Amino acid sequence: MKQNGQKILISLATMIALFSMSLISVFAATDKRIGVLTSNGIALVKEGGLSANWTDEYHNVKQLVLSGNRIGVLTNSGIALVKEGGLSATWVTEYHNVKQLVLSGNRIGVLTNEGVALVKEGDLNASWVDEYHNVKQLDLSLNRIGVVTDSGIALVKEGGLSAEWTDEYHGVSQLSLSSNRIGVLTSSGIAFVKEGGLSATWIDEYHDVNQLVLSGNRIGVLTNSVALVKEGGLSATWTDEYHDVNQLALSGNRIGVLTNGVALVKEGGLSATWINEYQNAKQLVLPCE
């Protein structure tokens, strides 16, 4: 009996190990997704290496979002759809009358045309929670939710969907969240980033900024069409990545730029080689945290 018990324990341990390995493989694969929205509104996504094949996901799209094993699209008619699993999974209609769609982990957020920010947590059919009104931007990251109000106030909450809001900064045109970092881009073009708790100290990162991007320990700014990225601490040195850039994207060890309709992505260090991913693109998407 003792030997049988040991065999059962070994079998269970083996099953758990195999299951854990399969989960790691799934998350590793879905972390390696790239999406583009073509100039004629077609959402394409690839999974794996930078030279993987594209999958046609949806047409008549104005925004594409990636996070983990979820893909989201916002159609030209304002319908938000999300799928979970493989690239060929079934779409679920999430909400109508939407102007922005946000994904992060098991959370989905929508910003309606009336400026109402709604977030759900769990499966694709979970219930919506009304988060804030008079909102012009919504952002999600792990257990944080952020909004920028119509009056330019950046608010962030941490924890459950009904947690209390913290007033982070005023005069904000863009908010960016990433794990334990918060970034704001002021209406005067100054990028500030803080690390740690919601009341941490702001660090002045760069001026004359048009776009601010955060991912892990990387910070990116787009300034006068020049893409700059730093890695490490908030006071790390900037690396000049690319010029003549319309959009900058960061995710893990990948950096992407959109330059005059050409989507380029590099993987690895800040000085890695660029790979031409797609022509005639109007949005480049790398997975959100």
N, C-alpha and C positions, 0 to 999 in steps of 0.2 A: 504493500500500500504506500509505503514511504517513497519507493522508486516511482510509482505511478504519479504520486503527488508532485514529485520533482519534475517529471516529464511534462505534466500539465503546466507547471509554473514556467518551465523553459519555453514551451509552446506559446504561452501567453506573452512572455517577454519578447519572443521572436515576432509574434503578430504585431505587438505594439511598436517594435523597432521598424518593421516594414511599413506600418501605417505612418509613422513619423517621417520616414524617408520619402514616402509618396507625397505627404503634405509639403515637405521641403521642396520636392521636385515641382509640385504644382505652383507654389508661391514663387519659386525661382523662375519658372517659365513665364508666369503672368507678370512678374516684375520686368521682364524683358520684352514688353510690348511697345510698339511704336504706332502712332496713328497719324493720318493726314486727312484733311478735308480738302478735296480738290476744288479748283476754281468753279466747277459747275455743280458743287454741292454734294459730291459723293464721299461718304465716310469709308475710309480704308484702314484696316488694322493688320499688322504683322506680329508674329510672336516668335521669339528666339533670337538668332543672330542678326546682325545689321543687314545681312544679305538675304534674309528669309523672304518668302513669297507673301504678297499682299492678299488679303481677303476683303471682298466687297461686302460691307456691313449694312449700309443704308443709303438711300438717295434723298434729295431735297432736304439736306441738313444745313443748319447754320452754326451749330456748335457740336464738337465731339469731345468726350471726356473719358479718361481711362483711370482705373484704380484697382489694383489687385486683379481679381478674376472677373471684374465688372467692366462693362462698356456702356456708356450712355451717349445718346444723341438727342439734340433738340432740333426738331424739324422747323422748316420755314413757317409753318402754321402754328408754332408755339406749343407743340406736343412733346413732352419729355418721355423718352423710352429708355429702359435699362435692361440689359441681359446679364446673366451670371453664369460662369463656367467657360466652356470652350468658345472659340470664335464663331461657331455656327449655332450657338444656343438660341433659344426662343426669346423674342422681345416681350417685355411687359410694359404696358402703358402706365406711366407713373402719375402724370399730371398734365392738365391743359392750361392754356393761357400763361405760358412760362417765357421769361426772357433770359434766365440764366439757370444752368444745371450744374451741380457740384457733387462729386463723389469722393469719399474717403473711407477706406475700410468697409465696415458694414453700415455706414451712414450714407444717406442720399439727401441732398438739399435742393430746393427749387426756390427761385425768386420770381414771383408772379409779375405780370405787367402792371399791377397796382402797387408794387413795392412791398409785398408781404413775403417774408422769409419763412419757409416751412422746412422742417427736417424730420426724417424718420430714421429709425435705428432697427437693425435686424434684417429680416428677409424682405424681398422685393414688394410684398403685399402688406408690410407693416403699416401702422396708423401714423398719420402726419401729426406733428406738433407745431403749433403756431409759435414762432420764435420772436419775431420782431416786425414792426411796420415802418413805413417810410424809409425803406432800405434801397440803396443803389448798387451795393455789391455784397455778396455772401461768400464766405470761405469756410472750409472744413479741414481739420487735420487731427487724426487720431481721436482724442477725447476733448478737442477744442472746437468751438464754433465762433466765427467772427462775422461781424457785419460792419459796413460803412453806411451811415445814415445819409439821407438826402442833404443834411446840413454839414456833412464831412466829418462826423464823429465816428471814430473806430472803437467798437466795443467787442470784447472777447469774453467768452465763458468757458469754464473748464469743468469736466465731469459729465453728469447726466444732462439730458435735454432740457430739464427745468432748472438747471443751476443758475446762480446769480450772474448778472453781467458786470464786467469791470470796464470802466472808461479808460481807454488806452491812449488815445491821441486825438487832437482836433486838427481841422484843416487838412484832412486826408483825402487823396484821390484814389488810392489803391491800398488794399490790405493783403498781406501774404502770411500764411501760417505753415509751419513745418516742425513736426515733433515738438521740441521745447523752445522753438524760436518763433518770434513774431516780428514781422516787418511792416513798416508803413512807408508809403510814398506820399509826401506832402504835395499840396497844390502848387507849391513853389519849386517842386522837382528835387527835394532832398529825401534821400533814402535813409531811414533809421531802422536798426535791428536790435532786438533785445533777446537775451537767452536766459532760460530758467523760468521762474514764476511769473505770474501775470503782472507783478509789481516790480519786476527787475528794471535795471537802469538801461536807458536807450543809448546806443552807440551810433554816432553820425558816420554813415558808410560812404556816401557819395553824393555829389551835387549834379544838377543838370540831367536828371534821370527821367526817362520816359517809361520804363518798365522795371519792376523789381521782382526777382524770383528767388525762392528758397527751396532747398532740398537737402535733408540731412545736415552735413557740416559744410555745405556749399552755399554761397550767395552769388547771385548773378544780377547785373544791372545792364540795361540798354541805355546808352547815353549818346545822343547825336548819331544814331545808327551804328555805334560801336558796341559790341558785346564783350563785357568784362566778367570774369568769374574768379572768386577766391575760394580757397579750401582750408578748413581748419578753424581757428579762432576768429572772433569778430574783427580782430585787428590784423588779420593775415594780409599778405600782399596780393594785389590784383594781377590777373593774367589777361592780356589782350587776346581774345579768342577769335573774333571775326569782325569784319567791317561791312558796311552797306547792309545792315540787318534790319528786318522788319519785326521779327519776333524772336524771343529767346526762351528756351525750355530746359529745365533741369530735372533729372530723376536718377537717384542713386549715383552710379559712376558714369552716367551718360549726360552729354550736353547736346542740345539741338539748337539750330538756328534756321530761320526762314529768311532767305535773301532773294528778293525779286521773284518769288514764286518757286524757288528751289529749296527743298528741305534737305538739310545736311545734319548728320548725327555722328558724334564720336563717342568712343567707349574707353574708359580707363583713366589715365592721368589727364591733367589739364592741357598737356601738349600732345595728346594722341592725334592720330590722323583722322581727317574728316571723310565720311562716306556719303556719297550722293544718294539720297533715299528716294526722292520723287521730284518731278517737275510739275509745274502748273498747280501748286498747292497754295491755299489761302490760310491754312492753319496747320501747325505742327503740334502734335500732342505726345507727351511722355507721361507715364503713370504718376498720379498724385499719391501722396503718402496716406 
